[in-house]
């Protein structure tokens, strides 16, 4: 069993590490300008000069994939950050204090949770317009309920523990008890949710971009590439395959990493 | 030092309010050890929590007065109450497993009351004080314990750590809510001896709550017997043991296991 544990972690770390490396490199340099159209190379196949081939406008797919993964990563991180921070604040206060505020807040949470994230994103985007940062805010808000719910139930569990009483008896105020004494105990459960949330965020962003409501050109996005590649699925399969595989690897790598971390605890 | 007058505690979270403590009275002088004995559900823990100021839930009504050095703990501002907690009044609990926060090192937790009440102390001063109090509670290798996590210590050691954390600001009143119930018999005796020593050396008043009468007899000067939220009998320990007036007290004394009774007799003789 022990051998299996570290295997997940190692494979996950390797995949994620390689991805991150490419993304960081892509941030500063890509083999070709992702927007540069080269009519002569329309739908060119895999070759030495274009590692992943070209799309229907002659743009280098590899460069676009690099930039696209970077965008996806940024959106996913931003989404999880907003969801986690707001979720922790909401869950902590409602779980710790309870009462009518808790009731009201939880009903709002339930209502928000009932919508699929992409639908909520659609509503939000139609209200404030599309674009990278709007997508982050939209998805971030959609992700708050699940984090808030987990944090809240953990706070409810922990607030009756004796060590909380000990902390109060030492003279700690409520804020200190909540964020210094209880929160670290919540992090163990929360960290696996954060990992899962990250994966969901990656997929949600790709989904929204595929539908056309995610990041807009000139920002590259894996989801948008998939949508554009649909027509050329049989004539130039690389166009759809490469972004698809990169997406899969991103989610897979991170999931394995998360599994590995959970198992080693 | 401590005067509890007519304390009544009522739960209001169900349709019918339920009183769990009726007309509780207590008077404690500085440095006295008073025992509070009763079966489960007799209201002794609730009383202790009320005195410690931990019962500020909104669905509980408390009537009466808890006067600590003149200040009524039930009606004073939260900030005043918090200034007392950890500094003048402290409490230790039954389960050493859950009384310590599993994610922080023991030394950090012992220092917590110091951190809150004496922010002017430097890290080194705090650590020295923590190590001093850890060796006070008869822990060998206080340095190692200071750097350990709770799960690395045994039950008896954890309880000593709890006592250290409670004593670090040298409180005037220490409330001990069944501190020995979760420990085995030999450790129980050690903890009781430790509490006696603390009381002798630091003149700390101790409110010792237990359902173990033999321990109360060893430690306390006075004892209050509770049943169903009422005080059934109270008085000096020897008087209660040798001449119990109430039926319930007689039953409690009679329920002490025989082999312990013999030991008690030998000590008495």
Boltz contact constraints between the chains, C-beta under 6 A:
constraints:
  - contact:
      token1: [A, 161]
      token2: [B, 98]
      max_distance: 6.0
  - contact:
      token1: [A, 162]
      token2: [B, 93]
      max_distance: 6.0
  - contact:
      token1: [A, 162]
      token2: [B, 95]
      max_distance: 6.0
  - contact:
      token1: [A, 162]
      token2: [B, 98]
      max_distance: 6.0
  - contact:
      token1: [A, 162]
      token2: [B, 99]
      max_distance: 6.0
  - contact:
      token1: [A, 163]
      token2: [B, 99]
      max_distance: 6.0
  - contact:
      token1: [A, 163]
      token2: [B, 100]
      max_distance: 6.0
  - contact:
      token1: [A, 163]
      token2: [B, 101]
      max_distance: 6.0
  - contact:
      token1: [A, 165]
      token2: [B, 54]
      max_distance: 6.0
  - contact:
      token1: [A, 166]
      token2: [B, 99]
      max_distance: 6.0
  - contact:
      token1: [A, 169]
      token2: [B, 85]
      max_distance: 6.0
  - contact:
      token1: [A, 169]
      token2: [B, 86]
      max_distance: 6.0
  - contact:
      token1: [A, 169]
      token2: [B, 90]
      max_distance: 6.0
  - contact:
      token1: [A, 169]
      token2: [B, 91]
      max_distance: 6.0
  - contact:
      token1: [A, 170]
      token2: [B, 86]
      max_distance: 6.0
  - contact:
      token1: [A, 170]
      token2: [B, 112]
      max_distance: 6.0
  - contact:
      token1: [A, 170]
      token2: [B, 113]
      max_distance: 6.0
  - contact:
      token1: [A, 170]
      token2: [B, 116]
      max_distance: 6.0
  - contact:
      token1: [A, 171]
      token2: [B, 82]
      max_distance: 6.0
  - contact:
      token1: [A, 171]
      token2: [B, 85]
      max_distance: 6.0
  - contact:
      token1: [A, 171]
      token2: [B, 86]
      max_distance: 6.0
  - contact:
      token1: [A, 171]
      token2: [B, 116]
      max_distance: 6.0
  - contact:
      token1: [A, 171]
      token2: [B, 117]
      max_distance: 6.0
  - contact:
      token1: [A, 172]
      token2: [B, 116]
      max_distance: 6.0
  - contact:
      token1: [A, 181]
      token2: [B, 101]
      max_distance: 6.0
  - contact:
      token1: [A, 184]
      token2: [B, 103]
      max_distance: 6.0
  - contact:
      token1: [A, 185]
      token2: [B, 103]
      max_distance: 6.0
